[in-house]
Amino acid sequence: MASTRSREDQFLLLFLVVLCVYHVVARFGLAVDLQWHTDIGRDKLLTPPHLMIFAGIIPTAMFLGTYTVWNSFFNQNQRKSDLNLGPFIAPASIWMIITGMFTLAIGGFFDDYWHASYGVDTTIITPPHVWTFAGGMLVEAATLLLALELKNRLKEQTPYWMDLILIGTMWALVYHFHLAFANFLDPRVSTMEVFGVQLMLHFVFAGAVLMTFLPLADRWLGERGALRLSSVMLGSQVLFLALVPFLVASFMSEEHFLRPGAPHTTYAANCLPWLLFPALLVFKRVASLENPTALIPLVLLVDVAWLPTFIEHTPVDIGIVNTLLSVLLSAVVLRLVWPVTQGLGPAIERLAERHEGIQNDTSKSRKVAPLVMLMLLFVSVSAPVVSGHSIHFSEEGDGFDAPKRYLIDVNDTYVWVEFMMWPPKAHTDVEVSILSAENESKTIDKAWLTLVYPGERGEVKMKTSFENPGGYGLWEERVNFPFAGNQTMQIWLEVNGEAAYTEIPVDVAGPPTLPVWLAWTFALAWPTAFVLMWRRISYRTAHGVNA
């Protein structure tokens, strides 16, 4: 049967395989990258995990360019359902992939600018990361769209492995969402106060993801589709536990060494719901995934926030009353957004079929969508702007996302001093770390920094005491530089009751040009505009309107 497929279909089937492999490798690269930042730190752009993430970009771009040019200028059997942008004509799935890749690329440049302006962040959701996550997720959603387009066109000629493409891409998309929302497992941003109640945000966001994709898995893969997807998620968690630490150790060179406290928890494994597969085995016997009254308790029950496997155990931290109220309030929010979560599948199917047919009552989802966007905006701007962590690289950093590092001698005691942003900027809190060298941490009793600014009326001195969390040979604190210009940092150490310092000259740059509120507005507006654009095209398609 395969021999009767057109060359175009065979090309697109090969492209599907490339896309699925790209998504799986990139998501494993993201898992390794998260662990790399945690156990080693952050250094230059082309780290091994970053290469895993970037590996599929070039072949994807080649496939996209080749197909778009051929379909626009050489294909004599163009489909009426194809969309055009100027002289270029391609199916909706191809344009959606191009949209996602473009968003990813711009997000990368935005990320460099963000680090240059505000330093290195440790919270997962930041303005540029909204772009990179949204771009990657859009490409993954477009891969599902392309697979459904080919299934609709090929029918009995559809290859047997098409379900593997669907389940592999759905796994990548679900994992991508869960990794982004692992941001809300971080104790710094894990809760939000609503009417005096500490709402655990992870319940809402991770729950909405499962409410979206579990019914879709059954819809596209058969009645056991959700079980198949959850079994792949569980298998990937076990694989993460074994593979991620191994790859981090394998990728390390003589330039890298572990941060204090490493190796840390394998976060990639613990941001997926461990209890989902066994819970689904029971759930599927007594209820339907199409029933929100039953599904919402399920997604709340299996949430990873219940397991003390991440940074901190949030339920214990906020107490039983706040936890119970948080669960109840989350259930209400999830019931409100249920229509939105159920809109993704039909929207993709409408684009895949590209003819008048699938009609859904969208009035509720249209009313709830603005509410969801406002909630996302509120949560985002309520989170910390940036949060630096120590980077361990034996040479001085270069580039936007690497630190400046000095080895200094304070009265015969050697320490490294790292700037989490170079140059430091006025009116911005900058992470400064002091790391003991040659295992001298036991001899250092205290560490602090005095910033000396030569003003018109004499020197202005500002002292910052440093913390030593965990008792490691690592002292860190956020230092505010209120003035731009040439200044001096005095690094003070107290050893055996005697205090001494060494001076480091610094040139403090002016404040960042992009305000934080504008960065968040910019970050949310672009991906939201693209999602709404494709949503509009999907609805116009359903009513036979030329999109």
N, C-alpha and C positions, 0 to 999 in steps of 0.2 A: 504493500500500500504506500510505503514511503516514496517510491519511485514516481508516483503520480502527483506529488506535491510540486508546486512551482518553485523556481529558483528563489523567488522572493520569499516564499514561506520557509524554505530551507535556510536562507540567510537569517531570517528573523528568529528561527528556532535556535540557530547557533548563537545569535546575539543573546537570547534568553539564557542560555547556559553560561555565557560569559558574565552576564549581569548577576545571575544567582551566585556564581563563584566569587565574583567581586564583593557582593554583599556579605557573604559568609566570612571571607578572609578579612574584609574591612572591620567587621564587628569583632572578630577575634583580635585584630590589631588594636581596636579601641579598648578591649578588655586588658590587653598587655600594656597599653599606654597608660591606663588608669593606675595599674600596679607600678609601672615605671615611675610615674610622678610621685607615687606614695613612698616607694622603697628607695628610690635613687634620687629623684628630683626632676628638674626640668633643665634641658640644655639646648643644644642647637635644633634647628628645624628638622633636619633629616635624620632623626633617630630611627632605629630599627622598627619600633612599633608604628611610627609615623609612615614609614615606607610601606608597611602592611596596609595601612589605611589608604595610602595614595596609589597603591599598585594597580588598581583597576581603572584609574582615571584615563590613562592614555589609550588602552584598548577600547574603552567605552566611547571616548571621543572619536576614535577612528571609525568605529561602527556607525556612530551617529552621523558623522560627516559624510561617509560613503553612501549610506542609505538615503539621507536627505537630498543630496545632490542627484543621485540616480532617480529617485522618485519624482523630483521636481522637473528634471530636464530630459530624462531618457525613458521613463516608464510610460508606455502607451496605454496602459490599463489602469490609470489612476482612479481611485474610488471617489465617488461624489461626497462621501463622508469625511474625506481628508480635510485638514485645516490648512490654510495658507497664511504666510507672513511675508508680504511682498512677493518676490518670485519663488519663494521656497514653499513646498507643499509636502506635508507628512501627516501620518495618523496622529490622533490625540496623544497616544502613549509616547511617541517619539518627541513631540513638543513638550510633554510633561517632563521627560528625562532631561531635555535640554534646559528647561526651566530650573530643575533641581540642581543640575551641574553648575549652571550659572550662579545660583544662590550659594552653592558651596564655595565656588571660587572667590566671589566677592566677600563671603564670610571669612575666608582665610586672610585676605588683606585687612579686613575690619579687625580681626583678632590681633594681627601684628600692631595695628594702630592702638588698640585697646591696651595691650601690654606696654607699649611705649608711653602711653598716657597715665595708666593707673597701676602698672606693675603686674606681677604674676599672681593669678587668682587660683584658689583651690576649690571654691564653690563651682559646681558643674554648670549651672545655668547663669550665664553672663550675656550681655548684649550680643557679642559676636557668636557665641555658642548657640544662641537662638537661631541664627542664620545657618550655621553649619549643620546643626541637628535637623532643622526644617528642610534644608536642601537634600541631605541624605535620605530623610524619610520620604520626601517627594519622589526621589528616584526609585525607592523601594516600592512605593504605591504605584508608580508608573510601570514597574516590572510586573506587578500583579495585573494591571490593566492590559499590558501587551500579551500576557499569558491568556487572559480571558478572551481577548480579541482573536487570537489564533485558535483557541478552542471553539469559538463560535464559527470561525471560517472553515476550519479543517474538519470538524465534526468527527466522523468515524476514522479519519486519517490522523487524528491527534495522537502523538506518540505516547506510549505508556508511561514515560517518565515525566510527563507534564505535571502530575500531582507532586512530584518531588520538587519541581521548580516552585510551585505554589507554596508548599509547606516550608521549604528552605527560606523563601523570601518573606513569608509571614513570620517565621521565627526571627529573622533579622530585624523586621520592623517592630515586633513586640519587644525584643531585647533592646533595640534602640530607644524606644519609649521608656522602658524600665531603667535603663542606664541614665537617661536624662533626669528622670524623676527620683533617682537615688540621691539627687540633690536634697530632697526633703527627708532623707534619713540622716543627714548631717545635723548634729544637735544645734548648730548655729541658726539653721533655717527650717528646722523640722516642724515647728508649730507656728500658728498665727492666732492671736487673741481675737475672738469674736464674742462680743457681749460678755466679756469676763471669762469665757471658756477657751482653753487652749486646744485649738483644732489641729489634729495631726494631719498635715497636708498630704502625706503619702497615701492615706486611705482613699482620698478623692481622686488623685491623678492616676495612681496605679490601678485603682478599681475601675476607672473609666476605660483604661486600656483593655483590661480583660473583658469588660462588658462589650467592647467593640469587636474584639477579634475572636472570642470563643464562639459566638453565634455565626460569625463569618466562616470559621473553619468548618463547621458543620454544613454550612450553606454551599461551600465550594468544594469540599473534600468528602462529602457524604456524612452519614449520621455519626460516624466515629471520628470525624475530622478534628473536633476539639480535643479528644483523647490523644490522637496522634500528635497534634501540636504540643500539648502539654507534656507528652512523653519525650519529645525532642527537646523541649525546654529543660526537663529534668536531666536528660543525658548530657546536654551542654553544660549544665552546672557541675556535674561530676567531672567532665572533661576540663572545665576551667580550673577546678581545684588542683588537678594534676599538671596541666599544660602551662598555665599562666606563670607560676613561679619558675618552672623549668625554662621557659623562653626568656624571662627577665634575667635569670642567671646566665643563660647562654649568650644573650646579646651584650652583656656587660664586657667592657674592655678594661685595660689597665688604667684608663682615665676616670673610671667610675668607681664609687664605693657606696655602700649602703648607708642610709640615714639612720640615726639612732632609733632603736625600736624595731627595725626591719629584721626579718620579713613581717609585714603587716597582714591583716586579714585579706583574703582574696576577694576583693569587693565585687568583681564581676560575677562571681557565683552567687553571692549573697544578695544581689539586687533583684533576682528573679524569685518568684514564689515557690519555695520548696514543697509546700503542701498541696499545690494545685492538682497534680496528677492523682494522688490517692483520694483527694476530696471529690474530684470529678467522677471517679469510678463509682462512688456512692451516689453522687448527685444525679447522674444520668439515669439512674434506675427509678428515681422518684419524682423528677421535675424536668422541665424543659428550659433550655437556654434562652428561649424566646420570652420567658416569663420574668420580668424585672423583679417582681416580689420575691421570687426564689433566688434569682441570680445575684442580687445585691448582697444578701447575707453571705453567699458563697465567696464573693470577691473580698468582702471585709474579713472573713474568717481566715483566708489563706494569705493575707498580706504579710510581707516579710517584716513589717514593723513589729510583729508579735515576737519574732525570734531575736534573741540577744546575740546576733552574729555580725552586726555592723559596727559602727563607731561607739554608739551608746544605746542602751535600751530605753527608748523614749517613753513607753507606758510607765515604767518604773519612775522615770525622771519627773513626769508631770502628775503622777498619782492616779488612783483608781477612779475618783470622781470625774476629773478632767478627761480621763481615757473613755469612760462610759458615755459622757456627754459628747465627746468627740466622735465616737462611733455613731451615735444617734444622729448628730448633725450631718455627718458624712453620708449616712444613708439617705437623708432628705435631699442633700445636694446631688447625689448619684441618681436619685429618682427624677429630679428635675432635668438632668442632662441626658437621661436615657434616650429621648428622641434624637438628640445630636449624635450619640454613639451609634445609633442604628442607621444613620444616614450615609455613612461612608460606603458600605457595600453597594447599596442601590445606585449611588452616584458613580462608582467605578463601573458598575454593570451597564448603566446608561451610556457612558462613554465607550464601553467595549462594543455594545450593539449598534450604537449610532443610528437608531431609528426610533420612531414613535412606538412606545410599547410599555415600558415599566412605569407605572404611575403610583406614586406614593403620596400620602398626605404629609406634606412638608410644613404645614403651617406652624406646628409646635416647634420643630427644629429651627425654623427661621426666627421664631420669637426668642428661643433660648440661646441661639448663637451669640448675639451681642452681649448677653449676660455672661457667657463663658469667657468672651474676650476681655470684658471688664475685670472679671475675677483673676484672669491670668496677669493682666496688667498690674492689678493691686498686689498680687503675690510677688511679682517680679520686683517691683519698686520697693517692696517692704524688705526684701532680702538685702544682705550686706553688699555694698558696692563691689569691693574686691577683698580678697583675703590671701595674703602671701604665705608661702611656705619655703622652707630652706632648700636650696639647690646645692647638690654636692658634685662639683666638677673641678678637676684639679688645676685647670687653667682659667685665666680670666675669661669671663663670658664675652661674647660678641653677638650682636643682633638684638632684636626687640625683646625676646623672651628669655634671655640669659642674664645672670647676675654679674656685677662687678665684684671681684674678689681680691682681697689683700691678705698676705701673711705678714703679721707684725710681731714685734718683740716688745713686751711690756715688762721691763725689769727682769729680763731673762726668762719670762714665761711667754711661750709662743701660742698665738691664736690666729684663726682665720676670721676675717670680717667680710660679710657679704651684704651687698645692696640688692634688694629685690627689684629695683628699678634704677636704670642708669641712663641719663643723669637723674638724680632726685629732682622732684618738682615742687615748687612752692605751693602751699595750701593743700598738700596731699599727704596722707599718712603713708609712709614708706616702710616696708618690712626691712629691718636690719637684723642680721643674725651674727652672733659671735660663736665660733666653734673652736673647741680646744684642739690643739695640734699635738701630735706625739703623745697622746693619752695623758695629758696634763690636767684633766678635769678634776681630779681629786685634790689638787693643790689650790684651785680657784674657789674662793669663798663667795665672792660677789662680783657682779659685772654691771657697769652702767655706762651711759654715754652723755657727754656734755657737748652741746652744739654751741659754737662761738661765732657770733655774727658781729663784724666790725661796723657799728653804727656811727652816726654823726656825733653822738655825745658819748662815745666810748663803746666798749664791747658789751654785747648782750649775750648772756649765758643761759642756756636752757638745759636742765638735767632730765634724763629719762632713765629710770631704773629698769633693768632687764630681768625677765623671769627665766627660771631654769626648770621647765616642766619635765616631770619624770625622773629628775636627777641625772639626766644624761649630760655629756659634755657639750651642751648646746644651750645658749642663752639667746632669747629673741624678744623683740618688742617692735611696735609700730611707732615710728618717729615722725613727728610733724615738723616740716620745714616751712615756717611762716614767711620767710624772706627769700627772694631770688638773689643770686650773685655769689661771689667767692666767700666761702665760709670754711670753718675748721671743725672737724669732729674729734673730740678727745675720747679715746677708748680707755676707760678706767677699769682696773682689776684690783681686787683685794686678795692678797695671798699671804697667809700666815699673819694676818693682822696688819699688814702693810699695804697701803694703796699707792698705785702709780698709774701713769697713763702714757699713751703714745698718740700723737696727732696724725690725722689723715686729712689733707686738704680736699674740699669738694666744691664743685661749681654747680650751684642749684639753679635749674632752669625755671622758666616762668610756668604759670599754671597751665593745665591741659586746656586745649582750645575747645573741646567738645564737652559740654556739661553732662553730668550723669543722666539727668532726666531726659535730655535730648537723645542721648545714646540709646536709652531704653525705648523711647518713642520710635526712633529710627529702626531699632532691632525688631520690634513687634510689628511695625507697619508693613515692611516689605514681605515677610512670609505670609502675613495675614492677607495681604492684597492678592498674592498668588493663589492661596487656598480659595478665597472668595471668587477669584476669576475662574478657576476650574470648576468650582461649584456652580457658578452661573452657566458656564458652557454645558455642564451636565444637565441642568434643568431645562435649558433651551433645547437641548437635544431630545429630551423626553417628549417635548411638545412639537417636535418636527420643525423647530425654528432654525434657520441658518445661523450657526454660532459665529 
